[in-house]
Amino acid sequence: MQINLTAKGVAVPPGIKEVAKRKLAKLERLLRQIDTVDITCSRERQWRVVEIVIKANGILVRGEDRAIDIRSAIDSLVDKLERRIKKSRSKQLDRYRDHPDTRDAWEAPLEQDGGSALDPTLVRSKRFPIKPMSAEEAAAQMDLLGHDFFVFVNAETEQVNVLYRRKDGNYGLIEPEF
């Protein structure tokens, strides 16, 4: 497991990489092979924000948490990621129980915790016409609609893009690669 640690405007205490490696070791039993782990530490007012992105055998797991110090943020974030991986793995195994060749990204079957989660269902489908526009026009249209995301055809690239509102109030643009 390769761990990449990045600090943005915050001093990282010595030994935090080893602490993270020790905490992330319990995720290795849930995922078959963890290739890389990218840890980004930043500061937001009095909080220390930690983002972890795990790349493991074609699976991408991302989480973000904030706490007073970096160590406690890593502790709670690894616990969140562990719950998320268990839930996703359980759903994946339930969905493809009869197809053993689809389990290649996951390790042995998940032990039952006794908790049950409801699977989300599709409750609405919507069709709408798409016209070519710039990202700025899409942002204005998204604000007019009061949505958190907007799907549009980019007039410059002639590809379908998704514009979304980030937690910090700015916009993000998703452009597909083929």
Secondary structure, 3 states (H helix, E strand, C coil): CEEEEEEECCCCCCCHHHHHHHHHHHHCCCECCCCEEEEEEEEECCEEEEEEEEEECCEEEEEEEEECCHHHHHHHHHHHHHHHHHHHHHHHHHHCCCCHHHHCCECCCCCCCCCCCCCCCCCCCCCCCCCEECHHHHHHHHHHHCCCEEEEEECCCCCEEEEEECCCCCEEEECCCC
